[in-house]
């Protein structure tokens, strides 16, 4: 896949029955701007201050840096049939959490079709399998019922309410261990 300068970079790609997940490239700039400025993203994940192509490219580079440093990070989630981008899913490193943190978000027109569950399950399987992680966490706003329902379908269970360093809201911490 193409890196920020068009050269091929070696990062994992995941496939499911309907989806393909790959690291973001600078070709995804417009999609990233749209995704991270959706009302549901802003409400449930927060403002990432990504409004221009330059900011989006910086955000993509930051996400891809996790793949380089930790062997996991954000994936662009798209349909296998025609490469329509749907959202993102991945394992992230967050200050205040000792373990990889699973996260996911879809554009609203693709919600309710099982894509988030399918993508998140692929990411979880990668974490447990290829990455040999023994524990994966998730954090979500307590009012974000759809995400909580999905986390529970994946097998994560609620542990406690936490606040991440520099955060201003309480978050539910969910965990799965093998």
ABEGO torsion letter per residue (X at the ends): XBBAAGBBBBBBBBBBAABBBBBBBAAAAAAAAAAAABAAAAAAAEBAGBABAAAAAAAAAAAAAAAAAAGBEBBBBBBAAAGBBAEBBEBBBBBGBABBBBBBBBBAAABGAGAAAAAAAAAAAAAABAAGBABBBBBBBAABAAAAAAAAAAGBBBABBBBBBGBABBBBBBBBBX
